Amino acid sequence: MRLNAQDDLVMAHHFFKVGEPRSQGRAMVLCLAQQLAEKLPGFASLLASVAKEHGDGSGLSTLLDVFEKFLLEPLNQLQEERSRPGSSLPKTHVLLLLDALDEADDSGRGWEPITLLVANE
């Protein structure tokens, strides 16, 4: 990815750790969403709406549902808002860093559901 001088880069990261709650896919999505809410202009208000409707996402049935509601849909909405004429939102690139993916375990199914999610989205 090549950035222009006027572009911003926002990075969020998640480190999986076997045997801990952060090894779960849902924890990964919520961790990344929280960091983006703190760093990415406009994302916090979109995430607040999602959290109001879905809480912590535990009522959503799949990891894909959690990913779409807490990350993909708000990021797409932000992109639409940013591309509107007169928008004050800065052009921003988002980098998501996942480390220790081999230690991921989504609900006892190992790392495969998380890698499939990352590969497809």
C-alpha positions as CSV (number, residue, x, y, z in Angstrom):
1,M,0.0,0.0,0.0
2,R,1.4,3.3,-1.0
3,L,0.3,6.3,1.0
4,N,0.3,9.9,-0.1
5,A,1.6,12.6,2.3
6,Q,-1.9,13.8,3.0
7,D,-3.2,10.3,3.8
8,D,-3.4,8.9,7.3
9,L,-2.7,5.3,8.4
10,V,-4.6,3.8,11.3
11,M,-3.4,0.5,12.7
12,A,-5.2,-1.9,15.0
13,H,-3.7,-5.1,16.2
14,H,-4.7,-8.3,18.0
15,F,-2.4,-10.9,19.5
16,F,-3.9,-14.4,20.0
17,K,-2.8,-16.3,23.0
18,V,-3.7,-20.0,23.4
19,G,-5.8,-20.9,26.4
20,E,-6.9,-17.2,27.0
21,P,-10.1,-15.5,26.0
22,R,-8.2,-13.5,23.4
23,S,-7.7,-16.7,21.4
24,Q,-11.3,-16.4,20.3
25,G,-12.4,-14.9,17.0
26,R,-15.1,-12.8,18.7
27,A,-12.5,-11.3,21.0
28,M,-10.3,-10.4,18.0
29,V,-13.2,-8.6,16.2
30,L,-14.1,-6.6,19.4
31,C,-10.5,-5.7,20.1
32,L,-9.9,-4.4,16.6
33,A,-13.2,-2.5,16.7
34,Q,-12.4,-0.9,20.0
35,Q,-9.0,0.3,18.7
36,L,-10.5,1.7,15.5
37,A,-13.1,3.6,17.6
38,E,-10.2,5.2,19.5
39,K,-8.1,6.1,16.4
40,L,-10.3,6.3,13.3
41,P,-12.3,9.6,13.0
42,G,-16.0,8.8,12.7
43,F,-15.8,5.1,13.6
44,A,-16.7,5.5,17.3
45,S,-20.2,6.8,16.6
46,L,-20.9,4.0,14.1
47,L,-19.7,1.4,16.5
48,A,-21.8,2.9,19.3
49,S,-24.9,2.3,17.2
50,V,-23.8,-1.3,16.6
51,A,-23.1,-1.9,20.3
52,K,-26.5,-0.4,21.2
53,E,-28.2,-2.9,18.9
54,H,-26.0,-6.0,19.5
55,G,-24.3,-5.4,22.8
56,D,-21.0,-7.3,22.9
57,G,-22.1,-9.4,19.9
58,S,-22.7,-12.6,21.9
59,G,-26.2,-12.8,20.4
60,L,-24.8,-13.0,16.9
61,S,-24.6,-16.6,15.8
62,T,-21.4,-16.7,13.8
63,L,-18.0,-15.1,13.7
64,L,-18.8,-13.8,10.3
65,D,-21.9,-12.0,11.7
66,V,-19.8,-10.4,14.4
67,F,-17.1,-9.4,11.9
68,E,-19.7,-7.9,9.5
69,K,-21.6,-6.0,12.2
70,F,-18.6,-4.7,14.2
71,L,-16.0,-4.1,11.5
72,L,-17.0,-4.5,7.9
73,E,-20.4,-2.6,7.9
74,P,-19.1,0.4,10.0
75,L,-16.0,0.6,7.8
76,N,-18.1,0.6,4.6
77,Q,-20.4,3.3,6.1
78,L,-17.4,5.4,6.9
79,Q,-16.0,5.0,3.4
80,E,-19.4,6.1,2.0
81,E,-19.5,9.1,4.3
82,R,-15.9,10.0,3.5
83,S,-16.6,10.0,-0.3
84,R,-19.5,12.4,-0.1
85,P,-18.8,15.9,-1.4
86,G,-17.9,18.2,1.4
87,S,-17.1,15.5,3.9
88,S,-14.7,16.6,6.6
89,L,-13.4,13.1,7.3
90,P,-9.8,12.6,6.3
91,K,-8.7,10.0,3.8
92,T,-7.5,7.2,6.0
93,H,-6.1,3.7,5.3
94,V,-6.7,1.0,7.9
95,L,-4.1,-1.7,8.6
96,L,-5.3,-4.7,10.8
97,L,-2.4,-6.7,12.2
98,L,-3.1,-10.2,13.5
99,D,-0.2,-12.0,15.4
100,A,0.1,-15.6,16.6
101,L,-2.7,-16.8,14.4
102,D,-1.6,-20.3,15.1
103,E,-2.8,-19.8,18.7
104,A,-6.3,-18.8,17.6
105,D,-9.2,-21.0,18.6
106,D,-12.7,-20.1,17.6
107,S,-15.1,-21.8,20.0
108,G,-13.1,-25.0,20.1
109,R,-12.7,-25.3,16.3
110,G,-9.1,-24.2,16.1
111,W,-7.7,-21.4,14.0
112,E,-9.3,-22.4,10.7
113,P,-12.6,-20.3,11.0
114,I,-10.5,-17.2,11.7
115,T,-8.1,-17.8,8.8
116,L,-11.1,-18.4,6.5
117,L,-12.7,-15.2,7.6
118,V,-9.4,-13.3,7.0
119,A,-8.9,-14.9,3.6
120,N,-12.4,-14.2,2.4
121,E,-12.9,-10.7,3.7
